[in-house]
Amino acid sequence: MTAHHPDLLPNLPTLALPFRRRGGIGCAVHHRPVLSSTNTFLAGLARRGAPTGTVVLADHQTAGRGKYDRRWVSRPGESLLASVLLRPSRPLADLAQVTLVIAVAAAEAIARTTGLAPQIKWPNDLMVEGRKLSGILCEMVMTPEGDLDHIIAGIGINLAQARTDFPPELQAIATSISAETGRKVDRFELFTALIDRLDYRLSEWERLGFEPARHAWSVRSCTLGRPVILAAPHAPRQGIAEALGPDGALCLRDADGTLHSVIFGEIPLVATQATL
């Protein structure tokens, strides 16, 4: 999770979508043709008191970003680009789990809508046949007292790109729903399924804790049981990914037999291809 950037976009009226919820995820939906970033726009709404569960959906982003401020590349209408405002009541120690819960919900929505069976690369990348289909960026904002104010969860799913539409450096490691299925997907049908699964999985996490999502994540994992190279905050680690811990940490056993528990980090896509 990273700190958010200031929102410089105006407060525009909400566009009605085919469904409306009384509460929970999707209680308010703001749909825009173009935004600099759905996360940035939602950050401004959060500062103005937007309700928990507010969603921002854009047809195109001009400055979309992923983890470590990597640029999210897509042309207008090619991706599902959404951000969700969360204020979970879970303890601070549990908040790193939210990105794993969201990954499960997104994988389930894609499976329900398209028939694909996305796997999850720790912590939250959705993969099909070793190529990245979707990414998630969670940004946590704290109060001056050190309590959670809110979390903004950005979700990007590649929908309509051909392999050659990706930049040359991504063509071997990225994919889209249409590239995998040979057909178009209705963006709003997928969006509705995503909202449904997010509402279900996040409510479940609030009520029951991490175990149900942990089990679902493990079933879909393309990381567990395999050798990985892990880019961690302090130093890279290499070993066998043995399990997803009850706290959301990846349990990695190195060549010396030492078991490491890693909460933050990622498995680079190139390393995944080389070692898995």
C-alpha positions as CSV (number, residue, x, y, z in Angstrom):
1,M,0.0,0.0,0.0
2,T,1.2,3.5,-0.8
3,A,0.2,7.1,0.1
4,H,-2.2,8.8,-2.3
5,H,-1.5,11.8,-4.5
6,P,-3.6,15.0,-4.4
7,D,-6.8,15.0,-6.5
8,L,-6.9,17.9,-8.9
9,L,-10.1,17.0,-10.8
10,P,-13.5,18.8,-10.4
11,N,-16.4,17.3,-8.5
12,L,-18.6,16.2,-11.4
13,P,-22.1,14.7,-11.1
14,T,-22.7,11.0,-10.8
15,L,-23.7,9.1,-13.9
16,A,-26.4,6.5,-13.2
17,L,-25.5,2.9,-14.1
18,P,-27.9,0.0,-14.6
19,F,-27.8,-1.0,-10.9
20,R,-28.0,0.8,-7.6
21,R,-27.3,-0.5,-4.1
22,R,-28.7,0.8,-0.8
23,G,-25.4,0.1,1.0
24,G,-22.1,-1.7,0.7
25,I,-19.8,-1.7,-2.3
26,G,-21.4,0.2,-5.1
27,C,-23.7,2.4,-2.9
28,A,-22.5,5.3,-5.1
29,V,-20.9,4.9,-8.5
30,H,-19.2,7.8,-10.4
31,H,-18.6,6.9,-14.1
32,R,-16.3,9.2,-16.1
33,P,-15.2,8.9,-19.8
34,V,-11.7,10.1,-18.9
35,L,-9.8,10.6,-15.7
36,S,-6.2,11.1,-14.9
37,S,-6.5,8.2,-12.4
38,T,-9.5,6.6,-10.7
39,N,-7.6,6.3,-7.5
40,T,-6.7,10.0,-7.5
41,F,-10.3,11.1,-8.3
42,L,-11.7,8.9,-5.5
43,A,-9.1,10.3,-3.1
44,G,-10.7,13.7,-3.6
45,L,-14.2,12.2,-3.0
46,A,-13.0,10.5,0.2
47,R,-11.6,13.8,1.5
48,R,-15.1,15.4,0.9
49,G,-16.8,12.6,2.9
50,A,-17.9,10.1,0.3
51,P,-19.6,7.1,1.8
52,T,-17.8,3.8,2.3
53,G,-18.3,1.6,-0.8
54,T,-18.2,4.5,-3.3
55,V,-16.9,3.3,-6.7
56,V,-15.3,5.3,-9.5
57,L,-15.3,3.8,-13.0
58,A,-13.5,5.3,-16.0
59,D,-13.4,4.4,-19.7
60,H,-9.8,5.7,-19.9
61,Q,-7.0,6.9,-17.6
62,T,-4.4,9.4,-18.8
63,A,-2.1,8.8,-15.8
64,G,-3.0,5.4,-14.4
65,R,-0.5,3.7,-12.2
66,G,0.3,0.4,-10.6
67,K,2.5,-0.7,-7.8
68,Y,5.7,1.4,-7.3
69,D,4.2,4.1,-9.5
70,R,4.5,1.9,-12.6
71,R,2.4,3.3,-15.5
72,W,-0.8,1.4,-16.4
73,V,-0.9,1.2,-20.2
74,S,-4.3,1.0,-22.0
75,R,-6.2,2.7,-24.8
76,P,-9.7,4.1,-24.3
77,G,-12.3,1.3,-23.7
78,E,-9.7,-1.5,-23.6
79,S,-9.7,-2.1,-19.8
80,L,-12.0,-2.1,-16.9
81,L,-10.7,0.6,-14.6
82,A,-12.3,1.1,-11.2
83,S,-11.5,2.2,-7.7
84,V,-13.3,1.4,-4.5
85,L,-13.4,3.4,-1.2
86,L,-13.1,1.2,1.9
87,R,-13.1,1.9,5.7
88,P,-12.7,-1.6,7.2
89,S,-13.1,-2.1,10.9
90,R,-10.5,-4.8,11.0
91,P,-7.4,-4.3,13.2
92,L,-4.5,-2.4,11.7
93,A,-2.4,-5.6,11.7
94,D,-5.0,-7.2,9.3
95,L,-5.2,-4.4,6.7
96,A,-2.5,-5.9,4.4
97,Q,-5.0,-8.8,3.8
98,V,-7.4,-6.5,2.0
99,T,-5.5,-6.7,-1.3
100,L,-5.6,-10.5,-1.2
101,V,-9.3,-10.5,-0.5
102,I,-9.9,-8.2,-3.5
103,A,-7.8,-10.4,-5.7
104,V,-10.0,-13.4,-4.9
105,A,-13.2,-11.3,-5.6
106,A,-11.8,-10.1,-9.0
107,A,-10.8,-13.6,-10.0
108,E,-14.3,-14.9,-9.1
109,A,-15.9,-12.1,-11.1
110,I,-13.8,-12.8,-14.2
111,A,-14.5,-16.5,-13.9
112,R,-18.2,-16.0,-13.6
113,T,-18.4,-13.6,-16.5
114,T,-15.9,-15.1,-19.0
115,G,-15.4,-18.8,-18.1
116,L,-11.7,-18.1,-17.6
117,A,-10.0,-19.4,-14.5
118,P,-7.5,-16.7,-13.4
119,Q,-4.8,-17.7,-11.0
120,I,-3.3,-15.4,-8.4
121,K,0.3,-14.6,-8.2
122,W,1.2,-13.3,-4.8
123,P,0.0,-11.0,-3.6
124,N,-2.7,-9.9,-6.0
125,D,-1.8,-10.2,-9.7
126,L,-4.3,-12.2,-11.8
127,M,-2.7,-14.5,-14.3
128,V,-3.8,-16.6,-17.2
129,E,-1.2,-19.1,-18.7
130,G,1.6,-17.1,-17.1
131,R,0.5,-13.7,-18.4
132,K,-0.8,-10.8,-16.3
133,L,-4.5,-10.1,-16.8
134,S,-5.2,-7.8,-13.9
135,G,-3.5,-5.7,-11.3
136,I,-4.6,-4.2,-8.0
137,L,-3.2,-1.1,-6.2
138,C,-4.3,-0.4,-2.6
139,E,-3.5,3.0,-1.1
140,M,-3.9,3.4,2.7
141,V,-4.5,6.9,4.2
142,M,-4.0,7.3,7.9
143,T,-5.3,10.0,10.4
144,P,-2.8,12.3,12.2
145,E,-3.3,10.0,15.2
146,G,-2.1,7.0,13.4
147,D,-5.5,5.3,12.8
148,L,-6.9,4.3,9.5
149,D,-8.9,6.9,7.7
150,H,-9.6,4.9,4.5
151,I,-8.3,2.6,1.8
152,I,-8.6,3.2,-1.9
153,A,-8.4,0.0,-3.9
154,G,-7.8,0.4,-7.6
155,I,-8.5,-2.5,-10.0
156,G,-7.4,-2.7,-13.6
157,I,-8.5,-5.6,-15.8
158,N,-7.4,-6.0,-19.5
159,L,-10.4,-6.6,-21.6
160,A,-10.0,-6.0,-25.3
161,Q,-6.2,-5.7,-26.1
162,A,-4.6,-7.9,-28.7
163,R,-1.2,-9.1,-27.8
164,T,0.4,-6.7,-30.2
165,D,-1.5,-3.8,-28.6
166,F,0.8,-4.0,-25.5
167,P,4.1,-2.2,-25.5
168,P,6.9,-4.5,-26.8
169,E,8.3,-5.0,-23.3
170,L,4.9,-6.3,-22.1
171,Q,3.8,-8.5,-25.0
172,A,5.4,-11.6,-23.5
173,I,4.0,-11.1,-20.0
174,A,0.6,-9.4,-20.5
175,T,-2.8,-10.6,-21.8
176,S,-6.5,-9.7,-22.0
177,I,-9.8,-11.4,-21.8
178,S,-10.4,-11.1,-25.5
179,A,-6.9,-12.4,-26.3
180,E,-7.6,-15.5,-24.1
181,T,-11.2,-16.2,-25.1
182,G,-11.3,-14.9,-28.7
183,R,-14.4,-12.9,-27.9
184,K,-15.5,-9.5,-26.5
185,V,-16.7,-9.2,-22.9
186,D,-19.4,-6.8,-21.8
187,R,-17.6,-4.3,-19.6
188,F,-20.6,-3.4,-17.5
189,E,-21.5,-7.1,-17.0
190,L,-18.0,-7.7,-15.7
191,F,-18.2,-4.5,-13.6
192,T,-21.5,-5.7,-12.0
193,A,-20.0,-9.1,-11.2
194,L,-17.0,-7.4,-9.7
195,I,-19.1,-5.2,-7.5
196,D,-21.1,-8.3,-6.4
197,R,-18.0,-10.3,-5.5
198,L,-16.2,-7.4,-3.8
199,D,-19.3,-6.8,-1.6
200,Y,-19.5,-10.5,-0.7
201,R,-15.8,-11.1,0.0
202,L,-15.1,-7.9,1.8
203,S,-18.2,-8.3,4.0
204,E,-17.2,-11.9,4.7
205,W,-13.7,-10.7,5.7
206,E,-15.1,-8.1,8.1
207,R,-17.4,-10.7,9.7
208,L,-15.3,-13.9,9.7
209,G,-11.7,-12.8,9.3
210,F,-9.2,-13.8,6.7
211,E,-9.6,-17.6,6.7
212,P,-12.3,-18.0,4.0
213,A,-10.5,-15.7,1.6
214,R,-7.2,-17.3,2.5
215,H,-8.6,-20.7,1.4
216,A,-10.0,-19.3,-1.8
217,W,-6.7,-17.5,-2.6
218,S,-4.7,-20.7,-2.0
219,V,-6.9,-22.7,-4.3
220,R,-6.3,-20.2,-7.1
221,S,-2.6,-19.6,-6.4
222,C,0.0,-20.0,-9.1
223,T,2.7,-19.2,-6.5
224,L,2.3,-21.9,-3.8
225,G,4.5,-24.9,-4.1
226,R,6.8,-23.3,-6.6
227,P,10.3,-21.7,-6.6
228,V,10.1,-17.9,-6.7
229,I,12.4,-14.9,-6.5
230,L,10.8,-12.4,-4.2
231,A,11.5,-8.7,-4.5
232,A,11.0,-7.7,-0.8
233,P,11.5,-4.2,0.8
234,H,14.8,-5.0,2.5
235,A,16.4,-7.6,0.3
236,P,15.5,-10.1,-2.4
237,R,14.7,-13.6,-1.3
238,Q,14.6,-16.9,-3.2
239,G,13.0,-20.1,-2.2
240,I,9.9,-22.3,-2.3
241,A,6.6,-20.6,-1.6
242,E,5.1,-23.0,0.9
243,A,1.9,-21.4,2.1
244,L,-0.2,-18.2,2.6
245,G,-0.1,-17.6,6.3
246,P,-3.2,-16.8,8.4
247,D,-2.0,-13.1,8.5
248,G,-1.7,-12.9,4.7
249,A,2.1,-13.3,4.7
250,L,3.8,-15.5,2.1
251,C,5.7,-18.3,3.8
252,L,9.0,-18.8,1.8
253,R,11.5,-21.5,2.6
254,D,15.0,-20.7,1.4
255,A,17.8,-23.1,0.4
256,D,19.0,-23.4,4.0
257,G,15.6,-24.6,5.2
258,T,14.8,-21.3,7.0
259,L,11.1,-20.3,6.7
260,H,10.5,-16.6,6.1
261,S,7.2,-14.8,6.5
262,V,6.9,-11.9,4.1
263,I,4.0,-9.4,4.2
264,F,5.1,-6.9,1.6
265,G,6.8,-7.5,-1.7
266,E,6.2,-8.9,-5.1
267,I,7.3,-11.6,-7.5
268,P,8.4,-9.9,-10.7
269,L,6.8,-11.2,-13.8
270,V,10.1,-11.9,-15.6
271,A,11.2,-13.9,-12.6
272,T,7.9,-15.8,-12.5
273,Q,8.3,-16.9,-16.1
274,A,11.9,-17.9,-15.5
275,T,11.4,-20.0,-12.4
276,L,7.8,-21.2,-12.4
